[in-house]
Amino acid sequence: MSKLKIAIQKSGRLYEESLQLLKDCGIFVNNGKDQLKVSVDNFPMEIMYLRNSDIPQYLEDGVVDVAIVGENLLVEKQKSITIVQPLGFSKCRVSIAVPKEIETDDPAYFQGRKIATSYPNTLQTFLQKKGIAADIHVISGSVEIAPNIGLADGICDIVSSGSTLFKNGLRETVTLLRSEAVLAKNTGLSTEKEAVLEKLLFRVKAVLKAKNSKYILMNVPNDKIQEIAGVLPVLKSPTVIPLAEEGWSSIHSVIDEERFWDVIDELKEKGAQDILIIPIDKMVI
C-alpha cells in the first residue's frame, strides 16, 4: 500500500496539537524533532516536518499528499488545495487592529493610510471589496510593533486571545477571517492514496466526535423515563437499565458537551438524580 505523505509544522503552535491528534488516532511517531522526514510503523504514512509558510506550496506541488495547516494560511497563499476536515484546534482570526486611542472601528479609517501585515493577499482582498485604497506594508514578524514605531497606522494579523494586541496598545476592530487547523489534501491524489486518506479520516472523525461528546448516566424514576428521554439530544435512543431499587432505572446516553449545560437543569427538574458525566476516548458512528 502506498504511504501517505503528511506535512506537519516543524515548530510553533500547530506542532504539538498535530502530533497529539495523530497519537489519538493510534498513529505513533517515535522520533521527529531532529528529523525532517519520519516513517510510521503502524500506519501507511510518512511525516514531513516543514516550515509553516512552505506547506501550501509543497501541498499544491504534490511533494506532500496531505497536511495539517491553518486555514488562514491556505486562504492567504491562494492555492488549489482541498480542505478535507476542520480539526477544531488552533482557532484564531485574521483581524485589523488600531491604536487604542483611535475611536472608530470603520475600516474606511485606513483610506490613504498604512497597514502593516503578514497577510497581504487576505488584506488586499478585503480592502478591494470595501473600496479602500490603503498602503500595505508587508512584515514577516512582530507586526504588532509597527504602529508604535511609526511604521503604520494599524495592523492586520492573526489574533487568538488578543493579549498581544493589548500589550502593544492596540485594539481589534474588524475580523476578516476566522480560522482553525484543517486537514487539507492535494487535488491530484491517486486512488490508492485516497483510500489511505479515507482510513485516516475515519480515525480523525472518531477522535473529534469523542472530544466534543460526553457519556451521561443518571438515575430516573420509571414514570419519568419517556419525559427525560425526550430532553436528551441522543444519537438514536438512550439505554435504559433497571436498578435494584424498584421503580427506578439508569439512563445512559451520549450528549454534545456544548449542549450539556443547556439541558442539565431541565433533567434535574424532571426528576433525574445522580448524574454522571464521563469522557469518551473514541466514538465511531
QUIVENCOR-V115612 format. One record per backbone hydrogen bond with DSSP energy under -0.5 kcal/mol. CO is the residue of the C=O (numbers start at 1). NH is the residue of the N-H. Records with the same first field share a line. If there is no record, write none. Layout:
CO->NH / NH
This chain:
3->5
4->6 / 46
5->65 / 66
6->48
7->68
8->50
12->15 / 16
13->17
14->18
15->19
16->20
17->21
18->22
19->23
20->24
21->25
22->27
23->26
26->28
28->30
32->35
36->49
38->47
43->45
44->4
45->40
46->6
47->38
48->8 / 50
50->10
51->54 / 55
52->55
54->58
55->59
56->60
57->61
58->62 / 63 / 64
59->62
65->186
66->7
67->69 / 184
69->182
70->73 / 74
71->75
72->76
73->77
74->78 / 79
79->81
80->187
82->84 / 185
85->183
89->181
92->179
93->95 / 159
94->176 / 177
95->157
96->173 / 174
97->155
98->171
99->102
101->103
106->109
107->110
108->111
110->113
113->135
114->153 / 154
115->137
116->156
117->139
119->123
120->124
121->125
122->126
123->127
124->128
125->129
126->130
127->131 / 132
128->131
132->134
133->112
134->136
135->115 / 137
136->138
137->117
142->145
143->146
145->149
146->149 / 151 / 152
147->150
153->99
154->116
155->97
156->118 / 119
157->95
159->93
162->166
163->167
164->168
165->168 / 170
166->169
169->100
171->98
174->96 / 176
177->94
179->92
180->71
181->87 / 88
182->69 / 184
183->84 / 85
184->67
185->82
186->189
190->194
191->195
192->196
193->197
194->198
195->199
196->200
197->201
198->202
199->203
200->204
201->205
202->206
203->207
204->208
205->209
206->210 / 283
207->211
208->212
210->213 / 280
212->257
213->280
214->216 / 255
215->278
216->253
217->276
218->251
219->273
220->249
221->224
222->225
224->228
225->229
226->230
227->231
228->231 / 232
232->234
239->252
241->250
244->246
245->248
247->222
248->243
249->220 / 251
250->241
251->218
252->239
253->216
255->214
256->259 / 260
257->260 / 261
259->262 / 263
260->263 / 264
263->267
264->268
265->269
266->270
267->272
268->271
273->219
276->217
278->215
283->285
